[in-house]
Amino acid sequence: MNTGLGRSRNAAHSMMAALCAISVAACVFFVCGRSFQGYAGAGPAVILGGKPWNWIGAEPWFFRGLPLNGSPALLTAWFGMLSAAFVSVIPLGSGADRWRLGAVCASAALLAGWTLPLFSHWTWGGGWLSQLGTNYGLGRGFLDTGGAGSIHAVGGLTALAIAWMLGPRRGKYTSEGMPLAIPGHNAVLVLFGCLAAFAGWLGFIAAGAILFAGVESGRLVLIAVNTLLSASSAALAAAVITKVRFTKPDASLTANGWVGGLVASSATAAFVPPAAAVLVGLITGALVTFSIELMDLRLDIDDPAGTISVHAVGGITGILAVGLFGRLEAGGDGQLLAQLVGVATLIGFVLPLTYTLNLLLNLVLPQRVAADGEHHGMDLHELGAGAYPEFMTHTDDFLQR
């Protein structure tokens, strides 16, 4: 999807960056990420008010001591490795067409080795956010079984940090500050990506619900139903809004709405009835559509793939929806407040953390490609060959130098 929403002269670089980011993230999580994420509340705790608050994992590095027999601990490590790979790809959408490959890999290492494991420990590893129910009676503590916060909001906020740091693409804004439309080069890739994402989402959300919420196998059908309803209603909301506003439905915004619905379902699918899943999808699709316009037109944030809106806004919407619409068997009181604490932590701690880490990285490894590289295309500049060698992919008058 990121590739299709970017320019054709950067298509191979976009796919290469995704492959490299996934590879780096998986290896770094194997080395140290799983250690910091931890499992089942193990790790140092701070005593506040006479109650222990677990803040970081303390498992051995390199998966040492991990039983390799299909145990819940091994499954959680595998889920964490997939999460690290997934979250590393999210910021590529906001940095498209101008983010250097080396910087992509270094940023992915920071994200998979520290930022993601730290927040994931707080939510999945028995950390302090999940302890809000036990220590303060806030429902069942912060709930995020499918990664709406730990993966998508963390990735979306990192994407925001990257977009801020890199600045807009050359030619995106006029001298008066008006944004110019730079359409993606392949809508077929984008829409196919929606279908591929849905197929993977079903298994991922189900696995998270079993591992982190103890969901019985009989509820997996409800998870699948809610996931499809959330994505479908979000896509329809985006299509209708763009049809009403622009006289024709917009394919890329509809695709973003679809994925935004999937993101929201990562938090809600195991806990809400189908009617609520439809409502959450409608809300998410509308929010994603207007958020993309807000970023582009009002905040001057150039996010070519709409990544910030899809993953950060969609993830936060899903987190809050658990507190508003969730049907929890036990500990329902105070659940919304627990979810709000999680959102506040994401915005107030994770965003400054990921921005600072990438700012420090930028001091030693400049993240934005040189002007000539952006003008000629990342494919030629960093890979030495284009994705479509038999076709002209741009003209000089298409981009302002």
C-alpha positions as CSV (number, residue, x, y, z in Angstrom):
1,M,0.0,0.0,0.0
2,N,2.8,2.4,0.8
3,T,4.4,1.6,-2.5
4,G,1.2,2.3,-4.5
5,L,0.6,5.6,-2.7
6,G,4.1,6.8,-3.4
7,R,5.7,7.9,-6.7
8,S,6.6,5.4,-9.3
9,R,10.3,6.4,-9.3
10,N,10.5,5.3,-5.6
11,A,8.5,2.0,-5.9
12,A,11.4,-0.4,-5.7
13,H,13.0,1.6,-2.8
14,S,9.7,1.5,-0.9
15,M,9.5,-2.3,-1.2
16,M,13.2,-2.7,-0.4
17,A,12.8,-0.5,2.7
18,A,9.9,-2.6,3.9
19,L,11.9,-5.8,3.5
20,C,14.9,-4.4,5.2
21,A,12.9,-2.8,8.1
22,I,11.1,-6.2,8.7
23,S,14.5,-8.0,8.7
24,V,16.2,-5.6,11.1
25,A,13.2,-5.5,13.4
26,A,12.9,-9.3,13.6
27,C,16.6,-9.7,14.4
28,V,16.7,-6.9,16.9
29,F,13.7,-8.2,18.7
30,F,15.4,-11.6,18.9
31,V,18.5,-10.0,20.3
32,C,17.0,-7.7,23.0
33,G,13.4,-6.7,22.3
34,R,11.9,-9.8,23.7
35,S,14.0,-9.3,26.9
36,F,12.5,-5.9,27.5
37,Q,9.0,-6.9,26.6
38,G,9.1,-9.9,29.0
39,Y,6.4,-12.3,29.8
40,A,3.7,-12.6,32.5
41,G,4.8,-9.8,34.7
42,A,8.4,-10.9,35.3
43,G,10.8,-8.0,35.8
44,P,11.7,-5.2,38.2
45,A,8.8,-3.4,39.8
46,V,8.6,0.0,41.5
47,I,6.6,0.2,44.8
48,L,4.2,3.1,44.8
49,G,1.5,3.4,47.5
50,G,2.4,0.0,48.8
51,K,1.7,-1.7,45.4
52,P,4.1,-3.1,42.9
53,W,4.2,-1.4,39.4
54,N,6.0,-3.5,36.9
55,W,7.8,-1.3,34.3
56,I,10.1,-3.4,32.2
57,G,10.9,-7.0,31.3
58,A,14.1,-8.7,32.3
59,E,14.3,-11.8,30.2
60,P,17.6,-13.2,28.8
61,W,18.7,-11.9,25.5
62,F,18.8,-14.1,22.3
63,F,15.7,-16.0,23.5
64,R,17.9,-17.9,26.0
65,G,16.0,-19.9,28.5
66,L,12.9,-19.9,26.3
67,P,11.2,-23.3,26.1
68,L,11.1,-24.2,22.4
69,N,8.1,-26.5,22.7
70,G,5.1,-24.4,21.7
71,S,4.6,-23.0,25.2
72,P,2.7,-19.8,25.7
73,A,6.0,-18.0,26.4
74,L,7.3,-19.0,23.0
75,L,4.1,-18.1,21.3
76,T,4.2,-14.7,23.0
77,A,7.8,-14.2,21.7
78,W,6.7,-15.1,18.2
79,F,3.8,-12.7,18.4
80,G,6.2,-10.0,19.7
81,M,8.6,-10.7,16.8
82,L,5.7,-10.3,14.3
83,S,4.6,-7.2,16.1
84,A,8.1,-5.7,15.8
85,A,8.2,-6.5,12.0
86,F,4.8,-5.0,11.5
87,V,5.4,-1.8,13.5
88,S,8.7,-1.2,11.6
89,V,6.8,-0.9,8.3
90,I,4.2,1.6,9.5
91,P,6.4,4.8,9.5
92,L,7.6,4.0,5.9
93,G,4.3,5.5,4.7
94,S,4.9,8.9,6.3
95,G,8.5,9.0,5.2
96,A,7.8,7.8,1.6
97,D,9.8,9.3,-1.3
98,R,12.4,10.9,0.9
99,W,13.6,8.6,3.7
100,R,17.0,7.1,3.3
101,L,17.4,3.3,3.4
102,G,20.1,3.3,6.1
103,A,18.1,5.6,8.3
104,V,15.0,3.4,7.8
105,C,17.0,0.4,9.1
106,A,18.4,2.3,12.1
107,S,15.1,3.7,13.1
108,A,13.5,0.3,12.8
109,A,16.1,-1.1,15.2
110,L,15.3,1.6,17.8
111,L,11.6,0.9,17.4
112,A,11.8,-2.9,17.6
113,G,14.6,-2.9,20.2
114,W,13.2,-0.4,22.7
115,T,10.1,1.6,22.1
116,L,7.8,-1.2,21.1
117,P,9.0,-3.7,23.7
118,L,8.7,-1.1,26.5
119,F,5.1,-0.2,25.8
120,S,4.3,-3.9,24.9
121,H,5.5,-4.9,28.4
122,W,3.2,-2.4,30.0
123,T,0.2,-3.8,28.1
124,W,1.1,-7.5,27.3
125,G,3.9,-8.4,29.6
126,G,2.1,-7.8,32.9
127,G,3.4,-4.2,33.2
128,W,1.8,-1.3,35.0
129,L,-0.9,-0.4,32.4
130,S,-2.3,-3.9,32.6
131,Q,-2.1,-3.7,36.4
132,L,-4.5,-0.7,36.6
133,G,-7.3,-3.1,37.3
134,T,-5.5,-5.0,40.1
135,N,-4.0,-1.9,41.7
136,Y,-6.7,0.7,41.2
137,G,-9.8,-1.2,40.3
138,L,-10.0,0.3,36.8
139,G,-11.8,-2.5,35.0
140,R,-9.5,-5.2,33.8
141,G,-6.6,-2.8,33.4
142,F,-5.6,-1.4,30.0
143,L,-6.8,-3.8,27.2
144,D,-5.2,-4.0,23.8
145,T,-5.2,-7.6,22.8
146,G,-4.6,-7.1,19.0
147,G,-2.1,-4.3,19.1
148,A,-4.2,-1.2,18.4
149,G,-2.0,0.7,20.9
150,S,1.2,-1.4,21.1
151,I,1.6,-1.8,17.4
152,H,-0.5,0.7,15.5
153,A,-0.6,3.7,17.8
154,V,3.1,3.3,18.5
155,G,3.9,2.9,14.8
156,G,1.6,5.8,13.9
157,L,3.1,8.2,16.4
158,T,6.6,7.2,15.2
159,A,5.3,8.0,11.7
160,L,4.3,11.4,13.0
161,A,7.8,12.0,14.4
162,I,9.4,10.9,11.1
163,A,7.1,13.2,9.1
164,W,8.0,16.1,11.4
165,M,11.7,15.4,11.1
166,L,11.9,14.9,7.4
167,G,9.7,17.7,6.4
168,P,7.4,17.7,3.3
169,R,8.4,16.4,-0.1
170,R,9.8,18.9,-2.5
171,G,7.0,20.4,-4.5
172,K,4.3,19.4,-2.0
173,Y,3.6,23.0,-0.9
174,T,3.7,26.2,-2.9
175,S,5.5,29.3,-1.7
176,E,2.2,30.4,-0.2
177,G,1.9,27.2,1.8
178,M,-0.9,25.6,-0.2
179,P,-0.6,21.8,-0.6
180,L,-0.5,20.3,-4.0
181,A,-1.9,16.9,-4.8
182,I,0.7,14.3,-5.5
183,P,-1.3,11.2,-6.4
184,G,0.0,7.7,-5.8
185,H,1.2,5.9,-8.9
186,N,-0.7,2.5,-8.6
187,A,-4.2,2.3,-7.1
188,V,-4.3,-1.5,-7.8
189,L,-1.4,-2.1,-5.4
190,V,-3.2,0.0,-2.8
191,L,-6.5,-1.8,-3.1
192,F,-4.9,-5.3,-3.3
193,G,-3.0,-4.4,-0.1
194,C,-6.3,-3.9,1.6
195,L,-7.4,-7.5,0.8
196,A,-4.0,-8.9,1.8
197,A,-4.1,-7.0,5.1
198,F,-7.5,-8.4,6.0
199,A,-6.4,-11.9,5.5
200,G,-3.5,-11.5,7.9
201,W,-5.5,-9.4,10.4
202,L,-7.9,-12.2,11.2
203,G,-5.2,-14.6,12.5
204,F,-3.2,-11.8,14.2
205,I,-6.1,-10.5,16.2
206,A,-7.3,-14.0,17.1
207,A,-3.8,-14.9,18.4
208,G,-3.6,-11.8,20.5
209,A,-7.0,-12.4,22.0
210,I,-6.0,-15.9,23.0
211,L,-2.6,-15.0,24.4
212,F,-3.4,-11.8,26.3
213,A,-7.1,-12.0,27.2
214,G,-7.6,-15.7,27.6
215,V,-10.3,-15.8,25.0
216,E,-11.8,-19.2,24.4
217,S,-11.8,-20.7,20.9
218,G,-15.5,-20.3,20.6
219,R,-15.2,-16.5,20.4
220,L,-12.9,-16.5,17.4
221,V,-15.8,-16.5,15.1
222,L,-17.1,-13.3,16.7
223,I,-13.6,-11.8,16.3
224,A,-13.7,-12.6,12.6
225,V,-17.2,-11.1,12.2
226,N,-16.3,-7.9,14.1
227,T,-13.1,-7.5,12.1
228,L,-14.8,-7.6,8.8
229,L,-17.7,-5.4,9.9
230,S,-15.4,-2.8,11.3
231,A,-13.2,-2.6,8.2
232,S,-16.3,-2.7,5.9
233,S,-18.2,0.1,7.6
234,A,-15.1,2.2,7.8
235,A,-14.4,1.8,4.1
236,L,-18.0,2.7,3.3
237,A,-17.9,5.7,5.5
238,A,-14.8,7.0,3.7
239,A,-16.3,6.2,0.3
240,V,-19.6,8.1,1.1
241,I,-17.8,11.1,2.6
242,T,-15.5,11.5,-0.4
243,K,-18.4,11.0,-2.8
244,V,-20.4,13.7,-1.0
245,R,-17.5,16.1,-0.8
246,F,-15.8,15.6,-4.1
247,T,-18.7,14.1,-6.2
248,K,-16.7,10.9,-6.7
249,P,-15.5,8.3,-4.2
250,D,-11.7,8.4,-3.6
251,A,-10.0,5.1,-3.9
252,S,-7.0,5.9,-1.7
253,L,-9.0,7.4,1.1
254,T,-11.5,4.5,1.0
255,A,-8.5,2.1,1.3
256,N,-7.2,4.1,4.2
257,G,-10.6,3.9,5.8
258,W,-10.7,0.1,5.4
259,V,-7.3,-0.3,7.1
260,G,-8.3,2.2,9.8
261,G,-11.3,0.0,10.5
262,L,-8.9,-3.0,10.8
263,V,-6.7,-1.1,13.1
264,A,-9.6,-0.1,15.4
265,S,-10.8,-3.7,15.4
266,S,-7.4,-4.8,16.8
267,A,-8.6,-3.4,20.1
268,T,-12.4,-4.1,19.9
269,A,-13.0,-7.3,18.0
270,A,-12.9,-9.6,21.0
271,F,-15.0,-7.4,23.3
272,V,-17.9,-5.7,21.4
273,P,-21.1,-7.0,19.8
274,P,-21.4,-6.8,16.0
275,A,-23.5,-3.7,16.0
276,A,-20.9,-1.8,18.0
277,A,-18.2,-3.0,15.6
278,V,-20.2,-1.4,12.8
279,L,-20.5,1.9,14.8
280,V,-16.8,1.8,15.6
281,G,-16.0,1.3,11.9
282,L,-18.2,4.2,10.8
283,I,-16.6,6.5,13.4
284,T,-13.1,5.4,12.5
285,G,-13.6,5.8,8.7
286,A,-14.9,9.3,9.2
287,L,-12.1,10.3,11.5
288,V,-9.4,8.9,9.3
289,T,-10.8,10.7,6.2
290,F,-10.9,14.1,7.9
291,S,-7.7,13.5,9.8
292,I,-5.8,13.0,6.5
293,E,-7.1,16.3,5.2
294,L,-6.3,18.0,8.5
295,M,-2.7,16.8,8.4
296,D,-2.2,17.8,4.8
297,L,-4.1,21.1,4.6
298,R,-4.0,22.6,8.1
299,L,-1.0,21.2,9.9
300,D,1.4,21.0,6.8
301,I,2.3,17.5,7.7
302,D,3.2,15.6,4.5
303,D,2.1,12.0,5.0
304,P,1.9,10.4,1.5
305,A,0.2,7.2,2.7
306,G,-2.0,8.6,5.4
307,T,-0.1,6.5,7.9
308,I,-0.5,8.8,10.9
309,S,-4.3,9.0,10.5
310,V,-4.8,5.3,9.8
311,H,-2.6,3.9,12.5
312,A,-2.4,6.5,15.3
313,V,-6.0,7.9,15.0
314,G,-7.5,4.5,14.2
315,G,-5.6,2.8,17.0
316,I,-6.6,5.4,19.6
317,T,-10.2,5.2,18.4
318,G,-10.2,1.5,18.9
319,I,-8.6,1.7,22.4
320,L,-11.3,4.1,23.5
321,A,-14.1,2.1,22.0
322,V,-13.2,-0.8,24.3
323,G,-14.0,1.4,27.3
324,L,-17.2,2.7,25.7
325,F,-18.7,-0.4,24.0
326,G,-16.8,-3.4,25.5
327,R,-18.8,-6.2,27.1
328,L,-16.4,-7.6,29.7
329,E,-17.2,-10.6,31.7
330,A,-15.6,-9.1,34.8
331,G,-14.1,-5.9,36.0
332,G,-16.1,-3.6,33.6
333,D,-16.3,-0.6,36.0
334,G,-13.6,2.0,35.3
335,Q,-12.5,0.4,32.0
336,L,-12.9,3.6,30.0
337,L,-10.6,5.4,32.5
338,A,-8.0,2.6,32.1
339,Q,-8.2,3.1,28.3
340,L,-7.8,6.8,28.7
341,V,-4.6,6.3,30.8
342,G,-3.2,4.2,28.0
343,V,-4.0,6.8,25.4
344,A,-2.4,9.5,27.6
345,T,0.7,7.4,27.9
346,L,0.9,7.0,24.2
347,I,0.6,10.7,23.5
348,G,2.5,12.0,26.5
349,F,5.3,9.5,26.7
350,V,5.7,7.3,23.6
351,L,5.5,10.2,21.1
352,P,8.2,12.3,22.9
353,L,10.3,9.2,23.3
354,T,10.2,8.1,19.7
355,Y,10.7,11.7,18.4
356,T,13.7,12.1,20.7
357,L,15.3,8.8,19.6
358,N,14.9,9.6,15.9
359,L,16.2,13.2,16.5
360,L,19.3,11.8,18.1
361,L,19.6,9.3,15.2
362,N,19.4,12.2,12.7
363,L,22.4,13.8,14.3
364,V,24.6,10.9,13.5
365,L,22.8,9.5,10.4
366,P,20.9,12.1,8.4
367,Q,17.5,10.6,7.6
368,R,16.4,12.7,4.6
369,V,17.9,12.0,1.2
370,A,19.7,14.7,-0.6
371,A,17.8,17.0,-3.0
372,D,19.2,15.3,-6.1
373,G,18.2,11.9,-4.8
374,E,14.7,13.0,-4.3
375,H,14.5,14.7,-7.7
376,H,15.9,11.7,-9.6
377,G,14.1,9.1,-7.5
378,M,15.1,6.9,-4.6
379,D,15.2,3.9,-6.9
380,L,18.1,5.3,-9.0
381,H,19.7,7.2,-6.2
382,E,19.9,4.4,-3.6
383,L,19.4,1.2,-5.5
384,G,20.8,2.1,-8.9
385,A,17.8,0.8,-10.9
386,G,14.2,1.7,-11.2
387,A,11.2,-0.5,-10.6
388,Y,9.8,0.2,-14.1
389,P,12.8,0.5,-16.4
390,E,10.8,0.3,-19.6
391,F,8.6,3.3,-18.7
392,M,9.2,7.0,-18.1
393,T,8.3,7.5,-14.4
394,H,8.4,11.3,-14.2
395,T,9.2,14.4,-16.0
396,D,11.2,17.4,-14.8
397,D,8.2,19.7,-14.8
398,F,6.3,17.3,-12.5
399,L,8.5,18.3,-9.5
400,Q,9.7,21.7,-8.4
401,R,13.5,21.5,-7.8
